[in-house]
Each structure stands twice: as structure tokens, then as C-alpha cells.
């Protein structure tokens, strides 16, 4: 059997890639901050993505409104 004949399982979970694909600006973070995100579990990333989606939807509803405080 050649090495290219070996079947591999699914690719290991990459939190940074998953966050990037969801639109999180992880590349704008410093290395230490990125490392924290790189250590997140799949459920943690899914939670962050869910929160981001909800925030993005809410931003569309209130974007452009001006708040004036007296």
C-alpha cells in the first residue's frame, strides 16, 4: 500500500478557519489573542458564530439610527 492510498479521516477541526469563514476578523488580532481563539472547541466556535449572526441581524435593524442624549 502506498502512502497516498491510505485513507484519512476528516480534517481536524481548525477554529481559526471556522471563525474566518463566518466573518470574524481573527487576522486583526495579535498573536496571543489568536492563540486563545485557536484553542476553542467546536461548540465554542459554534456559539460565537451564532452570536455573531444574531448581532449582524440586529445591526441591520438599527444601523444608521442616531441617538441624541440631552
TORKE-229467 format. One record per residue: x, y, z of N, C-alpha, C in turn; residue in one letter; chain; residue number from 1. Coordinates in Angstrom, 3 decimals, m for minus. Example, Ala and Ser with C-alpha at 12.3 -4.5 7.8 and 13.67 -1.06 7.14 Angstrom:
BEGIN
<node><n_X>13.190</n_X><n_Y>m5.690</n_Y><n_Z>7.800</n_Z><ca_X>12.300</ca_X><ca_Y>m4.500</ca_Y><ca_Z>7.800</ca_Z><c_X>13.200</c_X><c_Y>m3.300</c_Y><c_Z>7.800</c_Z><code>A</code><unit>A</unit><pos>1</pos></node>
<node><n_X>12.850</n_X><n_Y>m2.250</n_Y><n_Z>7.080</n_Z><ca_X>13.670</ca_X><ca_Y>m1.060</ca_Y><ca_Z>7.140</ca_Z><c_X>12.900</c_X><c_Y>0.030</c_Y><c_Z>7.870</c_Z><code>S</code><unit>A</unit><pos>2</pos></node>
This chain:
BEGIN
<node><n_X>0.841</n_X><n_Y>m1.171</n_Y><n_Z>0.000</n_Z><ca_X>0.000</ca_X><ca_Y>0.000</ca_Y><ca_Z>0.000</ca_Z><c_X>0.890</c_X><c_Y>1.239</c_Y><c_Z>0.000</c_Z><code>X</code><unit>A</unit><pos>1</pos></node>
<node><n_X>0.655</n_X><n_Y>2.149</n_Y><n_Z>m0.910</n_Z><ca_X>1.403</ca_X><ca_Y>3.401</ca_Y><ca_Z>m0.980</ca_Z><c_X>0.839</c_X><c_Y>4.398</c_Y><c_Z>0.026</c_Z><code>X</code><unit>A</unit><pos>2</pos></node>
<node><n_X>1.668</n_X><n_Y>5.371</n_Y><n_Z>0.381</n_Z><ca_X>1.216</ca_X><ca_Y>6.349</ca_Y><ca_Z>1.368</ca_Z><c_X>0.020</c_X><c_Y>7.139</c_Y><c_Z>0.858</c_Z><code>X</code><unit>A</unit><pos>3</pos></node>
<node><n_X>m0.083</n_X><n_Y>7.324</n_Y><n_Z>m0.454</n_Z><ca_X>m1.227</ca_X><ca_Y>8.069</ca_Y><ca_Z>m0.962</ca_Z><c_X>m2.494</c_X><c_Y>7.217</c_Y><c_Z>m1.024</c_Z><code>X</code><unit>A</unit><pos>4</pos></node>
<node><n_X>m2.388</n_X><n_Y>5.926</n_Y><n_Z>m0.775</n_Z><ca_X>m3.539</ca_X><ca_Y>5.036</ca_Y><ca_Z>m0.747</ca_Z><c_X>m4.188</c_X><c_Y>4.995</c_Y><c_Z>0.644</c_Z><code>X</code><unit>A</unit><pos>5</pos></node>
<node><n_X>m3.528</n_X><n_Y>5.521</n_Y><n_Z>1.639</n_Z><ca_X>m4.046</ca_X><ca_Y>5.472</ca_Y><ca_Z>2.995</ca_Z><c_X>m5.214</c_X><c_Y>6.449</c_Y><c_Z>3.106</c_Z><code>X</code><unit>A</unit><pos>6</pos></node>
<node><n_X>m6.319</n_X><n_Y>5.935</n_Y><n_Z>3.607</n_Z><ca_X>m7.469</ca_X><ca_Y>6.804</ca_Y><ca_Z>3.795</ca_Z><c_X>m7.297</c_X><c_Y>7.570</c_Y><c_Z>5.094</c_Z><code>X</code><unit>A</unit><pos>7</pos></node>
<node><n_X>m7.593</n_X><n_Y>8.820</n_Y><n_Z>5.020</n_Z><ca_X>m7.523</ca_X><ca_Y>9.636</ca_Y><ca_Z>6.219</ca_Z><c_X>m8.932</c_X><c_Y>10.013</c_Y><c_Z>6.626</c_Z><code>X</code><unit>A</unit><pos>8</pos></node>
<node><n_X>m9.105</n_X><n_Y>10.260</n_Y><n_Z>7.891</n_Z><ca_X>m10.405</ca_X><ca_Y>10.678</ca_Y><ca_Z>8.395</ca_Z><c_X>m10.641</c_X><c_Y>12.138</c_Y><c_Z>8.054</c_Z><code>X</code><unit>A</unit><pos>9</pos></node>
<node><n_X>m11.685</n_X><n_Y>12.688</n_Y><n_Z>8.602</n_Z><ca_X>m11.954</ca_X><ca_Y>14.097</ca_Y><ca_Z>8.345</ca_Z><c_X>m10.813</c_X><c_Y>14.959</c_Y><c_Z>8.879</c_Z><code>X</code><unit>A</unit><pos>10</pos></node>
<node><n_X>m10.630</n_X><n_Y>16.096</n_Y><n_Z>8.243</n_Z><ca_X>m9.576</ca_X><ca_Y>17.010</ca_Y><ca_Z>8.676</ca_Z><c_X>m9.847</c_X><c_Y>17.431</c_Y><c_Z>10.116</c_Z><code>X</code><unit>A</unit><pos>11</pos></node>
<node><n_X>m8.799</n_X><n_Y>17.620</n_Y><n_Z>10.898</n_Z><ca_X>m9.012</ca_X><ca_Y>18.065</ca_Y><ca_Z>12.278</ca_Z><c_X>m9.676</c_X><c_Y>19.447</c_Y><c_Z>12.287</c_Z><code>X</code><unit>A</unit><pos>12</pos></node>
<node><n_X>m10.439</n_X><n_Y>19.712</n_Y><n_Z>13.315</n_Z><ca_X>m11.147</ca_X><ca_Y>20.983</ca_Y><ca_Z>13.439</ca_Z><c_X>m10.153</c_X><c_Y>22.116</c_Y><c_Z>13.611</c_Z><code>X</code><unit>A</unit><pos>13</pos></node>
<node><n_X>m10.314</n_X><n_Y>23.155</n_Y><n_Z>12.809</n_Z><ca_X>m9.453</ca_X><ca_Y>24.340</ca_Y><ca_Z>12.873</ca_Z><c_X>m10.321</c_X><c_Y>25.533</c_Y><c_Z>13.252</c_Z><code>X</code><unit>A</unit><pos>14</pos></node>
<node><n_X>m10.297</n_X><n_Y>25.923</n_Y><n_Z>14.528</n_Z><ca_X>m11.152</ca_X><ca_Y>27.019</ca_Y><ca_Z>14.977</ca_Z><c_X>m10.939</c_X><c_Y>28.320</c_Y><c_Z>14.203</c_Z><code>X</code><unit>A</unit><pos>15</pos></node>
<node><n_X>m9.685</n_X><n_Y>28.671</n_Y><n_Z>13.912</n_Z><ca_X>m9.426</ca_X><ca_Y>29.933</ca_Y><ca_Z>13.218</ca_Z><c_X>m10.036</c_X><c_Y>29.933</c_Y><c_Z>11.823</c_Z><code>X</code><unit>A</unit><pos>16</pos></node>
<node><n_X>m9.930</n_X><n_Y>28.831</n_Y><n_Z>11.113</n_Z><ca_X>m10.531</ca_X><ca_Y>28.743</ca_Y><ca_Z>9.783</ca_Z><c_X>m12.043</c_X><c_Y>28.867</c_Y><c_Z>9.886</c_Z><code>X</code><unit>A</unit><pos>17</pos></node>
<node><n_X>m12.637</n_X><n_Y>28.173</n_Y><n_Z>10.837</n_Z><ca_X>m14.093</ca_X><ca_Y>28.233</ca_Y><ca_Z>11.013</ca_Z><c_X>m14.543</c_X><c_Y>29.651</c_Y><c_Z>11.353</c_Z><code>X</code><unit>A</unit><pos>18</pos></node>
<node><n_X>m13.783</n_X><n_Y>30.337</n_Y><n_Z>12.188</n_Z><ca_X>m14.134</ca_X><ca_Y>31.715</ca_Y><ca_Z>12.551</ca_Z><c_X>m13.967</c_X><c_Y>32.653</c_Y><c_Z>11.360</c_Z><code>X</code><unit>A</unit><pos>19</pos></node>
<node><n_X>m12.886</n_X><n_Y>32.487</n_Y><n_Z>10.603</n_Z><ca_X>m12.674</ca_X><ca_Y>33.307</ca_Y><ca_Z>9.400</ca_Z><c_X>m13.823</c_X><c_Y>33.136</c_Y><c_Z>8.420</c_Z><code>X</code><unit>A</unit><pos>20</pos></node>
<node><n_X>m14.212</n_X><n_Y>31.879</n_Y><n_Z>8.193</n_Z><ca_X>m15.282</ca_X><ca_Y>31.594</ca_Y><ca_Z>7.234</ca_Z><c_X>m16.604</c_X><c_Y>32.221</c_Y><c_Z>7.664</c_Z><code>X</code><unit>A</unit><pos>21</pos></node>
<node><n_X>m16.783</n_X><n_Y>32.417</n_Y><n_Z>8.969</n_Z><ca_X>m18.005</ca_X><ca_Y>33.039</ca_Y><ca_Z>9.480</ca_Z><c_X>m17.910</c_X><c_Y>34.559</c_Y><c_Z>9.502</c_Z><code>X</code><unit>A</unit><pos>22</pos></node>
<node><n_X>m16.747</n_X><n_Y>35.091</n_Y><n_Z>9.112</n_Z><ca_X>m16.595</ca_X><ca_Y>36.540</ca_Y><ca_Z>9.028</ca_Z><c_X>m15.992</c_X><c_Y>37.211</c_Y><c_Z>10.242</c_Z><code>X</code><unit>A</unit><pos>23</pos></node>
<node><n_X>m15.480</n_X><n_Y>36.430</n_Y><n_Z>11.174</n_Z><ca_X>m14.803</ca_X><ca_Y>37.031</ca_Y><ca_Z>12.331</ca_Z><c_X>m13.430</c_X><c_Y>37.544</c_Y><c_Z>11.892</c_Z><code>X</code><unit>A</unit><pos>24</pos></node>
<node><n_X>m13.058</n_X><n_Y>38.745</n_Y><n_Z>12.292</n_Z><ca_X>m11.771</ca_X><ca_Y>39.330</ca_Y><ca_Z>11.873</ca_Z><c_X>m10.592</c_X><c_Y>38.834</c_Y><c_Z>12.718</c_Z><code>X</code><unit>A</unit><pos>25</pos></node>
<node><n_X>m10.395</n_X><n_Y>37.528</n_Y><n_Z>12.787</n_Z><ca_X>m9.352</ca_X><ca_Y>36.977</ca_Y><ca_Z>13.655</ca_Z><c_X>m7.949</c_X><c_Y>37.384</c_Y><c_Z>13.218</c_Z><code>X</code><unit>A</unit><pos>26</pos></node>
<node><n_X>m7.772</n_X><n_Y>37.704</n_Y><n_Z>11.952</n_Z><ca_X>m6.437</ca_X><ca_Y>38.088</ca_Y><ca_Z>11.490</ca_Z><c_X>m6.047</c_X><c_Y>39.492</c_Y><c_Z>11.948</c_Z><code>X</code><unit>A</unit><pos>27</pos></node>
<node><n_X>m6.990</n_X><n_Y>40.225</n_Y><n_Z>12.484</n_Z><ca_X>m6.686</ca_X><ca_Y>41.560</ca_Y><ca_Z>13.002</ca_Z><c_X>m6.199</c_X><c_Y>41.495</c_Y><c_Z>14.450</c_Z><code>X</code><unit>A</unit><pos>28</pos></node>
<node><n_X>m6.297</n_X><n_Y>40.321</n_Y><n_Z>15.054</n_Z><ca_X>m5.875</ca_X><ca_Y>40.153</ca_Y><ca_Z>16.440</ca_Z><c_X>m4.370</c_X><c_Y>39.950</c_Y><c_Z>16.527</c_Z><code>X</code><unit>A</unit><pos>29</pos></node>
<node><n_X>m3.816</n_X><n_Y>40.224</n_Y><n_Z>17.706</n_Z><ca_X>m2.394</ca_X><ca_Y>39.944</ca_Y><ca_Z>17.879</ca_Z><c_X>m2.200</c_X><c_Y>38.444</c_Y><c_Z>18.073</c_Z><code>X</code><unit>A</unit><pos>30</pos></node>
<node><n_X>m0.984</n_X><n_Y>37.996</n_Y><n_Z>18.066</n_Z><ca_X>m0.683</ca_X><ca_Y>36.559</ca_Y><ca_Z>18.112</ca_Z><c_X>m1.239</c_X><c_Y>35.889</c_Y><c_Z>19.368</c_Z><code>X</code><unit>A</unit><pos>31</pos></node>
<node><n_X>m1.116</n_X><n_Y>36.539</n_Y><n_Z>20.503</n_Z><ca_X>m1.613</ca_X><ca_Y>35.946</ca_Y><ca_Z>21.752</ca_Z><c_X>m3.128</c_X><c_Y>35.802</c_Y><c_Z>21.726</c_Z><code>X</code><unit>A</unit><pos>32</pos></node>
<node><n_X>m3.814</n_X><n_Y>36.805</n_Y><n_Z>21.187</n_Z><ca_X>m5.271</ca_X><ca_Y>36.734</ca_Y><ca_Z>21.088</ca_Z><c_X>m5.690</c_X><c_Y>35.628</c_Y><c_Z>20.116</c_Z><code>X</code><unit>A</unit><pos>33</pos></node>
<node><n_X>m4.996</n_X><n_Y>35.539</n_Y><n_Z>18.980</n_Z><ca_X>m5.292</ca_X><ca_Y>34.484</ca_Y><ca_Z>18.002</ca_Z><c_X>m5.099</c_X><c_Y>33.104</c_Y><c_Z>18.612</c_Z><code>X</code><unit>A</unit><pos>34</pos></node>
<node><n_X>m4.089</n_X><n_Y>32.962</n_Y><n_Z>19.459</n_Z><ca_X>m3.829</ca_X><ca_Y>31.668</ca_Y><ca_Z>20.101</ca_Z><c_X>m4.999</c_X><c_Y>31.261</c_Y><c_Z>20.991</c_Z><code>X</code><unit>A</unit><pos>35</pos></node>
<node><n_X>m5.594</n_X><n_Y>32.230</n_Y><n_Z>21.683</n_Z><ca_X>m6.765</ca_X><ca_Y>31.929</ca_Y><ca_Z>22.515</ca_Z><c_X>m7.890</c_X><c_Y>31.379</c_Y><c_Z>21.637</c_Z><code>X</code><unit>A</unit><pos>36</pos></node>
<node><n_X>m8.147</n_X><n_Y>32.040</n_Y><n_Z>20.513</n_Z><ca_X>m9.201</ca_X><ca_Y>31.577</ca_Y><ca_Z>19.609</ca_Z><c_X>m8.843</c_X><c_Y>30.237</c_Y><c_Z>18.973</c_Z><code>X</code><unit>A</unit><pos>37</pos></node>
<node><n_X>m7.575</n_X><n_Y>29.997</n_Y><n_Z>18.725</n_Z><ca_X>m7.136</ca_X><ca_Y>28.744</ca_Y><ca_Z>18.111</ca_Z><c_X>m7.384</c_X><c_Y>27.551</c_Y><c_Z>19.024</c_Z><code>X</code><unit>A</unit><pos>38</pos></node>
<node><n_X>m7.530</n_X><n_Y>27.796</n_Y><n_Z>20.316</n_Z><ca_X>m7.737</ca_X><ca_Y>26.718</ca_Y><ca_Z>21.278</ca_Z><c_X>m9.209</c_X><c_Y>26.456</c_Y><c_Z>21.579</c_Z><code>X</code><unit>A</unit><pos>39</pos></node>
<node><n_X>m10.116</n_X><n_Y>27.177</n_Y><n_Z>20.919</n_Z><ca_X>m11.540</ca_X><ca_Y>26.988</ca_Y><ca_Z>21.170</ca_Z><c_X>m12.016</c_X><c_Y>25.637</c_Y><c_Z>20.651</c_Z><code>X</code><unit>A</unit><pos>40</pos></node>
<node><n_X>m12.992</n_X><n_Y>25.092</n_Y><n_Z>21.324</n_Z><ca_X>m13.612</ca_X><ca_Y>23.835</ca_Y><ca_Z>20.887</ca_Z><c_X>m14.651</c_X><c_Y>24.134</c_Y><c_Z>19.808</c_Z><code>X</code><unit>A</unit><pos>41</pos></node>
<node><n_X>m15.093</n_X><n_Y>23.107</n_Y><n_Z>19.134</n_Z><ca_X>m16.125</ca_X><ca_Y>23.274</ca_Y><ca_Z>18.096</ca_Z><c_X>m17.395</c_X><c_Y>23.907</c_Y><c_Z>18.691</c_Z><code>X</code><unit>A</unit><pos>42</pos></node>
<node><n_X>m17.896</n_X><n_Y>23.441</n_Y><n_Z>19.858</n_Z><ca_X>m19.102</ca_X><ca_Y>24.082</ca_Y><ca_Z>20.419</ca_Z><c_X>m18.892</c_X><c_Y>25.565</c_Y><c_Z>20.754</c_Z><code>X</code><unit>A</unit><pos>43</pos></node>
<node><n_X>m17.694</n_X><n_Y>25.922</n_Y><n_Z>21.202</n_Z><ca_X>m17.414</ca_X><ca_Y>27.331</ca_Y><ca_Z>21.499</ca_Z><c_X>m17.440</c_X><c_Y>28.174</c_Y><c_Z>20.226</c_Z><code>X</code><unit>A</unit><pos>44</pos></node>
<node><n_X>m16.863</n_X><n_Y>27.659</n_Y><n_Z>19.159</n_Z><ca_X>m16.862</ca_X><ca_Y>28.375</ca_Y><ca_Z>17.880</ca_Z><c_X>m18.292</c_X><c_Y>28.495</c_Y><c_Z>17.353</c_Z><code>X</code><unit>A</unit><pos>45</pos></node>
<node><n_X>m19.067</n_X><n_Y>27.414</n_Y><n_Z>17.473</n_Z><ca_X>m20.457</ca_X><ca_Y>27.463</ca_Y><ca_Z>17.021</ca_Z><c_X>m21.252</c_X><c_Y>28.503</c_Y><c_Z>17.805</c_Z><code>X</code><unit>A</unit><pos>46</pos></node>
<node><n_X>m20.991</n_X><n_Y>28.628</n_Y><n_Z>19.100</n_Z><ca_X>m21.666</ca_X><ca_Y>29.636</ca_Y><ca_Z>19.905</ca_Z><c_X>m21.282</c_X><c_Y>31.044</c_Y><c_Z>19.446</c_Z><code>X</code><unit>A</unit><pos>47</pos></node>
<node><n_X>m19.988</n_X><n_Y>31.282</n_Y><n_Z>19.244</n_Z><ca_X>m19.551</ca_X><ca_Y>32.593</ca_Y><ca_Z>18.765</ca_Z><c_X>m20.176</c_X><c_Y>32.928</c_Y><c_Z>17.414</c_Z><code>X</code><unit>A</unit><pos>48</pos></node>
<node><n_X>m20.215</n_X><n_Y>31.945</n_Y><n_Z>16.517</n_Z><ca_X>m20.805</ca_X><ca_Y>32.176</ca_Y><ca_Z>15.203</ca_Z><c_X>m22.293</c_X><c_Y>32.485</c_Y><c_Z>15.320</c_Z><code>X</code><unit>A</unit><pos>49</pos></node>
<node><n_X>m22.976</n_X><n_Y>31.805</n_Y><n_Z>16.222</n_Z><ca_X>m24.393</ca_X><ca_Y>32.058</ca_Y><ca_Z>16.442</ca_Z><c_X>m24.617</c_X><c_Y>33.475</c_Y><c_Z>16.971</c_Z><code>X</code><unit>A</unit><pos>50</pos></node>
<node><n_X>m23.801</n_X><n_Y>33.876</n_Y><n_Z>17.924</n_Z><ca_X>m23.910</ca_X><ca_Y>35.226</ca_Y><ca_Z>18.480</ca_Z><c_X>m23.625</c_X><c_Y>36.264</c_Y><c_Z>17.403</c_Z><code>X</code><unit>A</unit><pos>51</pos></node>
<node><n_X>m22.603</n_X><n_Y>36.038</n_Y><n_Z>16.579</n_Z><ca_X>m22.264</ca_X><ca_Y>36.983</ca_Y><ca_Z>15.519</ca_Z><c_X>m23.419</c_X><c_Y>37.117</c_Y><c_Z>14.534</c_Z><code>X</code><unit>A</unit><pos>52</pos></node>
<node><n_X>m24.027</n_X><n_Y>36.000</n_Y><n_Z>14.165</n_Z><ca_X>m25.159</ca_X><ca_Y>36.033</ca_Y><ca_Z>13.241</ca_Z><c_X>m26.294</c_X><c_Y>36.872</c_Y><c_Z>13.817</c_Z><code>X</code><unit>A</unit><pos>53</pos></node>
<node><n_X>m26.594</n_X><n_Y>36.655</n_Y><n_Z>15.085</n_Z><ca_X>m27.670</ca_X><ca_Y>37.413</ca_Y><ca_Z>15.731</ca_Z><c_X>m27.332</c_X><c_Y>38.895</c_Y><c_Z>15.816</c_Z><code>X</code><unit>A</unit><pos>54</pos></node>
<node><n_X>m26.095</n_X><n_Y>39.224</n_Y><n_Z>16.141</n_Z><ca_X>m25.684</ca_X><ca_Y>40.625</ca_Y><ca_Z>16.202</ca_Z><c_X>m25.750</c_X><c_Y>41.280</c_Y><c_Z>14.828</c_Z><code>X</code><unit>A</unit><pos>55</pos></node>
<node><n_X>m25.294</n_X><n_Y>40.553</n_Y><n_Z>13.804</n_Z><ca_X>m25.345</ca_X><ca_Y>41.082</ca_Y><ca_Z>12.439</ca_Z><c_X>m26.784</c_X><c_Y>41.354</c_Y><c_Z>12.019</c_Z><code>X</code><unit>A</unit><pos>56</pos></node>
<node><n_X>m27.705</n_X><n_Y>40.456</n_Y><n_Z>12.374</n_Z><ca_X>m29.113</ca_X><ca_Y>40.648</ca_Y><ca_Z>12.041</ca_Z><c_X>m29.677</c_X><c_Y>41.856</c_Y><c_Z>12.777</c_Z><code>X</code><unit>A</unit><pos>57</pos></node>
<node><n_X>m29.314</n_X><n_Y>42.016</n_Y><n_Z>14.039</n_Z><ca_X>m29.792</ca_X><ca_Y>43.152</ca_Y><ca_Z>14.825</ca_Z><c_X>m29.198</c_X><c_Y>44.455</c_Y><c_Z>14.309</c_Z><code>X</code><unit>A</unit><pos>58</pos></node>
<node><n_X>m27.943</n_X><n_Y>44.422</n_Y><n_Z>13.860</n_Z><ca_X>m27.296</ca_X><ca_Y>45.634</ca_Y><ca_Z>13.349</ca_Z><c_X>m28.025</c_X><c_Y>46.141</c_Y><c_Z>12.116</c_Z><code>X</code><unit>A</unit><pos>59</pos></node>
<node><n_X>m28.522</n_X><n_Y>45.239</n_Y><n_Z>11.305</n_Z><ca_X>m29.257</ca_X><ca_Y>45.642</ca_Y><ca_Z>10.120</ca_Z><c_X>m30.531</c_X><c_Y>46.389</c_Y><c_Z>10.464</c_Z><code>X</code><unit>A</unit><pos>60</pos></node>
<node><n_X>m31.093</n_X><n_Y>46.092</n_Y><n_Z>11.626</n_Z><ca_X>m32.332</ca_X><ca_Y>46.726</ca_Y><ca_Z>12.041</ca_Z><c_X>m32.106</c_X><c_Y>48.119</c_Y><c_Z>12.622</c_Z><code>X</code><unit>A</unit><pos>61</pos></node>
<node><n_X>m30.942</n_X><n_Y>48.349</n_Y><n_Z>13.219</n_Z><ca_X>m30.720</ca_X><ca_Y>49.624</ca_Y><ca_Z>13.902</ca_Z><c_X>m29.642</c_X><c_Y>50.468</c_Y><c_Z>13.240</c_Z><code>X</code><unit>A</unit><pos>62</pos></node>
<node><n_X>m28.979</n_X><n_Y>49.951</n_Y><n_Z>12.243</n_Z><ca_X>m27.895</ca_X><ca_Y>50.679</ca_Y><ca_Z>11.613</ca_Z><c_X>m28.407</c_X><c_Y>51.976</c_Y><c_Z>11.006</c_Z><code>X</code><unit>A</unit><pos>63</pos></node>
<node><n_X>m27.651</n_X><n_Y>53.023</n_Y><n_Z>11.194</n_Z><ca_X>m27.998</ca_X><ca_Y>54.305</ca_Y><ca_Z>10.600</ca_Z><c_X>m28.869</c_X><c_Y>55.177</c_Y><c_Z>11.493</c_Z><code>X</code><unit>A</unit><pos>64</pos></node>
<node><n_X>m29.344</n_X><n_Y>54.636</n_Y><n_Z>12.611</n_Z><ca_X>m30.135</ca_X><ca_Y>55.461</ca_Y><ca_Z>13.522</ca_Z><c_X>m29.191</c_X><c_Y>56.243</c_Y><c_Z>14.413</c_Z><code>X</code><unit>A</unit><pos>65</pos></node>
<node><n_X>m29.618</n_X><n_Y>57.428</n_Y><n_Z>14.718</n_Z><ca_X>m28.774</ca_X><ca_Y>58.300</ca_Y><ca_Z>15.533</ca_Z><c_X>m29.411</c_X><c_Y>58.462</c_Y><c_Z>16.914</c_Z><code>X</code><unit>A</unit><pos>66</pos></node>
<node><n_X>m28.604</n_X><n_Y>58.397</n_Y><n_Z>17.934</n_Z><ca_X>m29.084</ca_X><ca_Y>58.559</ca_Y><ca_Z>19.293</ca_Z><c_X>m28.561</c_X><c_Y>59.883</c_Y><c_Z>19.823</c_Z><code>X</code><unit>A</unit><pos>67</pos></node>
<node><n_X>m29.486</n_X><n_Y>60.723</n_Y><n_Z>20.264</n_Z><ca_X>m29.079</ca_X><ca_Y>62.002</ca_Y><ca_Z>20.826</ca_Z><c_X>m29.427</c_X><c_Y>62.016</c_Y><c_Z>22.302</c_Z><code>X</code><unit>A</unit><pos>68</pos></node>
<node><n_X>m28.426</n_X><n_Y>62.267</n_Y><n_Z>23.100</n_Z><ca_X>m28.636</ca_X><ca_Y>62.368</ca_Y><ca_Z>24.543</ca_Z><c_X>m28.598</c_X><c_Y>63.824</c_Y><c_Z>24.937</c_Z><code>X</code><unit>A</unit><pos>69</pos></node>
<node><n_X>m29.539</n_X><n_Y>64.217</n_Y><n_Z>25.768</n_Z><ca_X>m29.607</ca_X><ca_Y>65.616</ca_Y><ca_Z>26.218</ca_Z><c_X>m28.831</c_X><c_Y>65.760</c_Y><c_Z>27.501</c_Z><code>X</code><unit>A</unit><pos>70</pos></node>
